[in-house]
């Protein structure tokens, strides 16, 4: 089952060049993306054991909030397509904003507060997410169970 990272290149200027050295990666934004936006855009990257980016994420990026990871039963392209639907959020006043769910400081409180109905757009084809809880420093694993979200400390 493929393991992907959802990375916020705005966190560190070294991230985009590291990502571009990997075999499979895509910007989460669609269409033509200006270079100055690419440098701070979210990306999906396939994680493979032993690859430089995977090692960097494990040794430095996890504590520096580079992003979150997930397992999916689908290809990177299909997983990206599904997750792109979650890039926008609507404020109570009706304004659409970029939803930076790939930032663990946003993802953890959001997913932990989600109702079972809120989980639908997050768990098809993704079956598990991992994110660092910045308050406790623990790595959290999120999956969907029959009664809603299942949260485990890893």
C-alpha positions as a Markdown table, in Angstrom:
| # | Residue | x | y | z |
|---|---|---|---|---|
| 1 | Unk | 0.0 | 0.0 | 0.0 |
| 2 | Unk | 1.5 | 3.3 | -1.0 |
| 3 | Unk | 2.7 | 5.7 | 1.7 |
| 4 | Unk | 2.5 | 9.4 | 0.8 |
| 5 | Unk | 3.7 | 12.7 | 2.5 |
| 6 | Unk | 1.6 | 15.8 | 2.2 |
| 7 | Unk | 4.3 | 18.5 | 2.4 |
| 8 | Unk | 4.1 | 22.3 | 3.0 |
| 9 | Unk | 7.1 | 23.7 | 1.1 |
| 10 | Unk | 6.4 | 27.1 | 2.7 |
| 11 | Unk | 8.0 | 25.6 | 5.9 |
| 12 | Unk | 11.5 | 25.5 | 4.5 |
| 13 | Unk | 13.1 | 26.8 | 1.2 |
| 14 | Unk | 15.1 | 23.5 | 0.9 |
| 15 | Unk | 12.0 | 21.4 | 0.6 |
| 16 | Unk | 11.0 | 21.9 | -3.1 |
| 17 | Unk | 14.5 | 21.0 | -4.4 |
| 18 | Unk | 14.5 | 17.9 | -2.2 |
| 19 | Unk | 11.0 | 16.9 | -3.4 |
| 20 | Unk | 12.0 | 17.3 | -7.0 |
| 21 | Unk | 14.7 | 14.7 | -6.6 |
| 22 | Unk | 12.1 | 12.0 | -5.7 |
| 23 | Unk | 10.6 | 9.6 | -8.2 |
| 24 | Unk | 6.9 | 10.5 | -7.6 |
| 25 | Unk | 5.7 | 13.9 | -6.6 |
| 26 | Unk | 3.0 | 16.4 | -7.6 |
| 27 | Unk | 2.0 | 19.9 | -6.6 |
| 28 | Unk | -1.4 | 19.8 | -4.9 |
| 29 | Unk | -2.5 | 22.9 | -6.8 |
| 30 | Unk | -3.9 | 22.2 | -10.3 |
| 31 | Unk | -3.1 | 23.7 | -13.6 |
| 32 | Unk | -0.2 | 26.0 | -14.4 |
| 33 | Unk | 1.5 | 27.1 | -11.2 |
| 34 | Unk | 3.9 | 30.1 | -11.1 |
| 35 | Unk | 7.4 | 29.4 | -9.9 |
| 36 | Unk | 7.0 | 31.7 | -6.9 |
| 37 | Unk | 3.8 | 29.8 | -5.9 |
| 38 | Unk | 5.5 | 26.4 | -6.4 |
| 39 | Unk | 8.1 | 27.4 | -3.8 |
| 40 | Unk | 5.5 | 27.7 | -1.1 |
| 41 | Unk | 2.8 | 25.2 | -2.4 |
| 42 | Unk | 1.7 | 21.9 | -0.9 |
| 43 | Unk | 2.9 | 18.7 | -2.5 |
| 44 | Unk | 2.2 | 15.1 | -2.4 |
| 45 | Unk | 5.3 | 12.9 | -2.4 |
| 46 | Unk | 5.5 | 9.1 | -2.5 |
| 47 | Unk | 7.6 | 7.9 | 0.4 |
| 48 | Unk | 10.0 | 5.0 | -0.2 |
| 49 | Unk | 12.3 | 3.5 | 2.4 |
| 50 | Unk | 15.9 | 4.6 | 2.0 |
| 51 | Unk | 15.2 | 7.6 | -0.2 |
| 52 | Unk | 16.8 | 10.9 | 0.8 |
| 53 | Unk | 13.5 | 12.8 | 1.2 |
| 54 | Unk | 12.0 | 10.0 | 3.3 |
| 55 | Unk | 15.0 | 10.0 | 5.6 |
| 56 | Unk | 14.9 | 13.8 | 5.9 |
| 57 | Unk | 11.2 | 13.8 | 6.8 |
| 58 | Unk | 11.9 | 11.2 | 9.5 |
| 59 | Unk | 14.9 | 12.9 | 11.0 |
| 60 | Unk | 14.2 | 16.6 | 10.7 |
| 61 | Unk | 10.9 | 17.3 | 9.0 |
| 62 | Unk | 8.6 | 15.5 | 11.5 |
| 63 | Unk | 9.6 | 17.8 | 14.3 |
| 64 | Unk | 9.8 | 20.9 | 12.0 |
| 65 | Unk | 6.1 | 20.4 | 10.9 |
| 66 | Unk | 6.9 | 19.8 | 7.2 |
| 67 | Unk | 3.6 | 17.9 | 6.8 |
| 68 | Unk | 1.6 | 14.8 | 7.5 |
| 69 | Unk | 1.7 | 11.3 | 5.9 |
| 70 | Unk | -1.0 | 8.9 | 4.8 |
| 71 | Unk | -1.5 | 5.4 | 3.4 |
| 72 | Unk | -3.9 | 5.0 | 0.5 |
| 73 | Unk | -5.1 | 2.1 | -1.5 |
| 74 | Unk | -4.9 | 4.2 | -4.7 |
| 75 | Unk | -2.2 | 5.6 | -6.9 |
| 76 | Unk | -0.6 | 8.9 | -6.0 |
| 77 | Unk | -2.6 | 10.6 | -8.8 |
| 78 | Unk | -6.0 | 9.3 | -7.5 |
| 79 | Unk | -5.0 | 10.1 | -3.9 |
| 80 | Unk | -4.0 | 13.6 | -4.9 |
| 81 | Unk | -7.3 | 14.1 | -6.8 |
| 82 | Unk | -9.3 | 13.1 | -3.7 |
| 83 | Unk | -7.3 | 15.3 | -1.3 |
| 84 | Unk | -7.4 | 18.3 | -3.6 |
| 85 | Unk | -11.1 | 18.5 | -2.8 |
| 86 | Unk | -10.2 | 19.4 | 0.8 |
| 87 | Unk | -7.9 | 22.3 | -0.1 |
| 88 | Unk | -10.7 | 24.8 | 0.4 |
| 89 | Unk | -12.7 | 25.7 | 3.4 |
| 90 | Unk | -15.7 | 28.1 | 3.7 |
| 91 | Unk | -15.9 | 30.6 | 6.5 |
| 92 | Unk | -19.3 | 31.1 | 8.2 |
| 93 | Unk | -19.6 | 34.3 | 6.1 |
| 94 | Unk | -19.3 | 32.3 | 2.9 |
| 95 | Unk | -15.7 | 33.2 | 2.0 |
| 96 | Unk | -13.6 | 30.4 | 0.5 |
| 97 | Unk | -10.1 | 30.1 | 1.9 |
| 98 | Unk | -7.1 | 27.8 | 1.4 |
| 99 | Unk | -7.4 | 25.0 | 4.0 |
| 100 | Unk | -3.8 | 24.1 | 5.0 |
| 101 | Unk | -4.7 | 20.6 | 6.2 |
| 102 | Unk | -1.3 | 19.3 | 5.3 |
| 103 | Unk | 0.2 | 21.4 | 8.2 |
| 104 | Unk | 0.0 | 19.1 | 11.3 |
| 105 | Unk | -0.8 | 22.1 | 13.5 |
| 106 | Unk | -4.0 | 22.4 | 11.5 |
| 107 | Unk | -4.7 | 18.7 | 10.7 |
| 108 | Unk | -4.5 | 17.4 | 14.3 |
| 109 | Unk | -7.1 | 19.7 | 15.9 |
| 110 | Unk | -9.3 | 19.5 | 12.8 |
| 111 | Unk | -9.4 | 15.7 | 12.4 |
| 112 | Unk | -9.8 | 15.2 | 16.2 |
| 113 | Unk | -12.8 | 17.5 | 16.3 |
| 114 | Unk | -14.5 | 16.0 | 13.2 |
| 115 | Unk | -17.8 | 14.3 | 13.4 |
| 116 | Unk | -18.3 | 10.9 | 11.7 |
| 117 | Unk | -20.0 | 12.7 | 8.7 |
| 118 | Unk | -17.1 | 15.2 | 8.5 |
| 119 | Unk | -14.7 | 12.2 | 7.9 |
| 120 | Unk | -16.2 | 11.1 | 4.6 |
| 121 | Unk | -14.1 | 13.3 | 2.3 |
| 122 | Unk | -10.9 | 12.3 | 4.2 |
| 123 | Unk | -11.0 | 8.5 | 4.1 |
| 124 | Unk | -11.5 | 7.4 | 0.5 |
| 125 | Unk | -9.0 | 6.1 | -0.7 |
| 126 | Unk | -6.9 | 7.1 | 2.3 |
| 127 | Unk | -7.2 | 4.6 | 5.1 |
| 128 | Unk | -4.7 | 6.1 | 7.6 |
| 129 | Unk | -3.0 | 9.4 | 8.4 |
| 130 | Unk | -0.1 | 10.1 | 10.7 |
| 131 | Unk | 0.6 | 13.5 | 12.1 |
| 132 | Unk | 2.7 | 14.9 | 14.9 |
| 133 | Unk | 0.7 | 16.4 | 17.7 |
| 134 | Unk | 2.6 | 19.6 | 18.4 |
| 135 | Unk | 1.3 | 20.0 | 21.9 |
| 136 | Unk | 2.5 | 16.6 | 23.1 |
| 137 | Unk | 5.2 | 15.8 | 20.6 |
| 138 | Unk | 3.6 | 12.4 | 20.0 |
| 139 | Unk | 3.0 | 10.9 | 16.6 |
| 140 | Unk | -0.7 | 10.2 | 16.1 |
| 141 | Unk | -2.3 | 7.7 | 13.8 |
| 142 | Unk | -5.8 | 8.4 | 12.5 |
| 143 | Unk | -8.1 | 5.8 | 10.9 |
| 144 | Unk | -11.8 | 5.4 | 10.4 |
| 145 | Unk | -13.7 | 2.8 | 12.5 |
| 146 | Unk | -17.3 | 1.8 | 12.5 |
| 147 | Unk | -18.1 | 4.5 | 15.1 |
| 148 | Unk | -16.0 | 7.3 | 13.7 |
| 149 | Unk | -12.4 | 8.4 | 14.1 |
| 150 | Unk | -9.9 | 6.0 | 15.7 |
| 151 | Unk | -7.0 | 7.8 | 17.3 |
| 152 | Unk | -3.8 | 6.0 | 18.4 |
| 153 | Unk | -0.5 | 7.3 | 19.8 |
| 154 | Unk | 2.3 | 5.6 | 17.9 |
